[in-house]
Amino acid sequence: MANMNLNGWDVVALVTIPFVNAAIQNQGGSPPSMQVSTDSLAVQAAFGTWQITTGGSDNILMFNIPLTSISGTATKNGQIVTQFNYQSLAAQVQLVLTFVDGSSTGQNLVVDSKNPPTSVASLMDVNGQPLSNALHDAFIKQALSTWLGDNLSQFNHIFASVDSDPSTASDAQWAFCKPSVVAYTYVSGSSVANSYLGLTYNTAGNTTPGSAAQIDPSFIPAECQAAFMLSPAMFLTNFLAPAASDQFAIPMQSLNIDTSQLSITMAAGVRIPMQQDTVNVPGDSGSDTDSFESGFNNAANDTVGVLKWIFGLDSSASEPPDASDAVIPRVPFLIDLQISVQSSIVTTFAKTSTVVADTVLGDVTAFNTSQSWLTLSFDASNQSLTYTETQPSNNNHSIVESEGMSVAQDVFEAIGAATVTIGAALTDGADLLMVGALAGVAQGGLQWAQSSFDSANQNDAPEITSLVSNLTLPVNWSSAGPFSVTQAGLYQGGFFLAGTLRPTS
């Protein structure tokens, strides 16, 4: 499944068309009637409630205008051409919305009365069929187009209000919630029930990208009326990348962020030291392996001594030393980090290089790789975010000796067994990367999240009360009460909240 393409927009807010239509009904913004009087046409009609229906695209909405009754007379040169009288007709017209000044800091989304339709898309009778009388059909469409051209402003419904300066503006951590440029879009589903009116906006002063967002709303459960989504690019750049930088102590300038591929990679040649540890090589003082390892360490800086000891030429080493306490210090270096987002899965790949033996004869380097697959989840009972593994992590290690260096296989195995702990650390790092990203989203940015988030406890369930409050604050859908989250997670690379709106009268 391809990642969602918001075409440069940061946030999208969606509400179902049935909810919008109910608001139009409740608010009573539809004109009650129309009258048209010209030299050749006199028409009177009563309207029902205007409703959005299927057939819109991008920034065009298809409206169904019920004509509960309509009658009229068409004349030419003073002679009656035809007369008509109908009950329960339905006209469909394409309308464009626009933003107008509302409060001192906000805008209202309304029908653009300066951009009326030039024609009627369809006219149907009570049975959903075109009128059988072609003259009646033509004159009714003409009358309706004429009236809409002069009186569209009478449809005075406010679909939504957008506050471009919400009260969170002073809180820098929630800057990604503050709209700077706003547009609207129609998201078409298979029916009215799963079609949406959407608001797309950029934040933190970003300008309009000049293109419509491509939104697949199938992540929204049928019982939800509204949703908010942070774009895949925003989730990657604002939350995953800072979490990776924080978790692995990587300077941000050493991370390559590709928003087109939704990937983060550590720059080539960068080596990040990790926590120093030691390799303990256990054993019996009489084993060849232990004798090798202990002697190897004791004679590490003496080429002749090492050679004599290896080939049994050192008469002073008739009894092998005790290797039970043999310790090899190690400093793992992170040499590769790759993070990618594909649909709902965050994949991490990390690789470390650790020199476990470094002598005049050469060196032995242990390499560890760890790959993890995780996704975000939502605990509705606690209103908190968490993560889950979609499959077990994959940890592998290998050991490489420098040219001319030959180490017994059982010593390799001893060192290799010890390096498994590095793999475990890398896996934990991937987990904490996700926890950091979750905390960043939930608390408005990693730098604020870390101030109140103890990663040592691996608390992977930050509450999202503040996120919901601040993300929904700028958008007020008409006739909508508070937004209640019922589902959250990743979908096509974007982070979303879906939930219900309690209607208001």
WOVENZI-V772325 format. One record per helix or strand of 3 or more residues. SS is the DSSP state (@ for helix, = for strand). FROM is the first residue (numbers start at 1). TO is the last residue. If there is no record, write none. Layout:
SS;FROM;TO + SS;FROM;TO
This chain:
=;11;16 + @;17;27 + =;33;37 + =;41;47 + =;51;58 + =;60;76 + =;79;101 + =;106;111 + =;122;124 + @;134;154 + =;160;163 + @;167;170 + @;172;177 + =;179;187 + @;192;194 + =;196;203 + @;217;219 + =;226;230 + @;232;248 + @;252;254 + =;255;258 + =;263;266 + =;272;280 + @;288;298 + @;303;310 + @;315;317 + =;327;342 + =;345;359 + =;362;379 + =;384;401 + @;409;443 + @;446;452 + @;455;457 + @;465;473 + =;475;477 + =;480;491 + =;494;503
